[in-house]
């Protein structure tokens, strides 16, 4: 296996990881920001208030983007496993 092949696999793996985690992390970030702004505006200092909206928002995005995320990881895995014979030589 050449160094270029290893770097290509690493790049593809990192790309897939970012595409899988990105929507969920951005949703949690934006939801946390909105809840923090709401807490600052209303002066509610409850630490646990942000957990339920974050969980609901991430769950909603997971339900909506789930088929795309599943297709992405299965396509990557299928391509990776299909290329094993070419990677060994």
matplotlib code that plots the C-alpha trace (Angstrom):
import matplotlib.pyplot as plt

x = [0.0, 1.5, 1.5, -0.8, -3.4, -3.1, -3.6, -6.5, -8.2, -7.5, -9.0, -12.1, -12.5, -12.2, -14.6, -17.2, -16.8, -17.3, -20.3, -21.8, -21.1, -21.6, -25.3, -25.8, -23.1, -24.2, -27.8, -26.7, -24.5, -27.2, -29.8, -27.5, -26.9, -30.6, -31.3, -28.4, -29.7, -33.2, -31.7, -29.8, -32.8, -35.1, -32.4, -33.2, -30.1, -31.2, -28.3, -30.4, -32.7, -30.6, -30.5, -34.1, -34.2, -30.8, -31.9, -35.1, -33.3, -30.6, -33.2, -35.3, -32.2, -31.3, -34.8, -34.8, -31.2, -30.9, -31.5, -28.9, -26.4, -27.0, -26.6, -23.4, -21.8, -23.0, -21.7, -18.3, -18.1, -19.2, -16.6, -13.9, -14.6, -14.9, -11.5, -9.6, -8.2, -6.7, -5.4, -3.5, -1.4]
y = [0.0, 3.3, 6.4, 8.1, 5.4, 5.7, 9.4, 9.0, 6.6, 8.9, 11.8, 9.9, 8.7, 12.1, 13.5, 10.9, 11.5, 15.2, 14.7, 12.3, 14.4, 17.8, 18.2, 16.8, 18.9, 22.1, 21.5, 21.1, 24.2, 26.4, 25.1, 25.7, 29.2, 30.0, 28.7, 30.7, 33.8, 33.1, 32.5, 35.7, 37.7, 36.3, 36.0, 32.4, 30.7, 27.1, 24.9, 22.0, 24.0, 23.6, 19.7, 19.0, 21.4, 20.1, 16.4, 17.1, 19.1, 16.5, 13.7, 15.6, 16.2, 12.5, 11.4, 13.8, 13.2, 9.6, 8.0, 10.2, 9.6, 5.8, 5.8, 7.8, 5.4, 2.3, 3.5, 4.3, 1.0, -0.9, 0.9, 0.3, -3.4, -3.7, -2.1, -4.5, -6.6, -3.6, -2.1, -5.2, -5.5]
z = [0.0, -1.0, 1.1, -1.3, -0.8, 3.0, 2.8, 0.4, 2.8, 5.8, 3.9, 2.9, 6.5, 8.0, 5.3, 6.1, 9.9, 9.4, 7.3, 9.8, 12.9, 11.4, 11.2, 14.7, 16.3, 14.5, 15.7, 19.3, 19.0, 17.5, 20.0, 22.9, 21.6, 21.3, 24.8, 26.2, 24.6, 26.0, 29.4, 29.2, 28.1, 30.8, 33.5, 34.1, 35.4, 35.3, 34.3, 33.1, 30.9, 27.8, 27.8, 26.8, 23.8, 22.6, 22.9, 21.0, 18.3, 17.8, 17.8, 15.2, 12.9, 13.4, 12.3, 9.3, 8.2, 9.3, 5.9, 4.3, 7.1, 6.9, 3.2, 3.5, 6.0, 4.2, 0.8, 2.4, 4.1, 1.0, -1.1, 1.5, 1.8, -2.0, -2.5, -0.1, -2.8, -4.6, -1.4, -0.4, -3.6]

ax = plt.figure().add_subplot(projection="3d")
ax.plot(x, y, z, "-o")
ax.set_aspect("equal")
plt.show()
